[in-house]
Amino acid sequence: MRATIIEWDGKHVPKELRELAPGRYMLSDPYWDDEEMTEEEEAGVLLAIEEIEAGQGIPLEDVIREIRARAHRE
C-alpha cells in the first residue's frame, strides 16, 4: 500500500483526494516534517509545552467543544 501525502486547508478537497478511486480509505496521523518548521513555529511549540508542564493548559474537553463550535459556524 503506497502512502499519499496531501495538504489540506480544512475546507477544500485536495486534488490527491479527488483523484482516488471510489471506496473506503483510512487516514493515519498527520504528516509532520520537522524540517519545515520555522524558528518562530518551534519557539511557539516549545512555549506551549512549557505552559502545559506549568499547568497552564486548556482542558481537552474545552478544546474539543471549541473546535466543534467553530465547525458548526462555518
C-alpha positions in Angstrom: 0.0 0.0 0.0 1.5 3.3 -1.0 1.2 6.5 1.0 -0.2 9.7 -0.4 0.8 12.9 1.3 -1.8 15.7 0.9 -2.0 19.3 2.1 -5.4 20.3 3.3 -6.7 23.7 4.4 -9.6 22.2 6.2 -12.2 23.3 3.7 -11.5 22.4 0.1 -11.0 18.8 -1.1 -7.3 18.4 -2.3 -6.5 17.2 -5.8 -5.0 14.0 -4.4 -8.3 13.0 -2.8 -10.3 13.8 -5.9 -8.1 11.5 -7.9 -8.6 8.5 -5.6 -10.9 5.7 -6.8 -14.2 5.3 -5.0 -14.0 3.2 -1.9 -13.2 3.3 1.7 -9.9 4.8 2.9 -8.2 5.1 6.2 -6.2 8.2 7.1 -3.5 7.9 9.7 -1.7 10.7 11.7 -1.0 14.0 10.0 2.3 14.1 8.2 4.8 16.1 10.1 8.1 17.2 8.6 10.0 18.9 11.3 12.4 20.3 8.8 9.6 22.6 7.6 9.1 24.2 11.0 10.3 27.8 11.2 12.2 29.1 14.2 9.1 31.0 15.2 6.9 27.9 15.0 9.4 25.9 17.0 9.5 28.7 19.7 5.7 28.6 19.8 5.6 24.8 20.3 8.3 25.0 23.0 6.4 27.7 24.8 3.2 25.7 24.6 5.0 22.7 26.1 6.3 24.8 28.9 2.9 26.2 29.6 1.3 22.8 29.7 4.0 21.5 32.0 3.4 24.5 34.3 -0.3 23.6 34.5 -1.5 26.5 32.3 -3.0 24.3 29.5 -6.6 24.2 28.5 -8.6 21.0 29.3 -9.0 18.7 26.3 -12.8 18.8 26.7 -12.8 22.6 26.3 -10.7 22.4 23.2 -12.9 19.8 21.6 -16.0 21.9 22.5 -14.4 25.0 20.8 -13.4 23.0 17.7 -16.9 21.6 17.3 -18.5 25.1 17.8 -16.2 26.6 15.2 -17.0 23.7 12.7 -20.7 24.4 13.1 -20.2 28.1 12.4 -18.6 27.5 9.0 
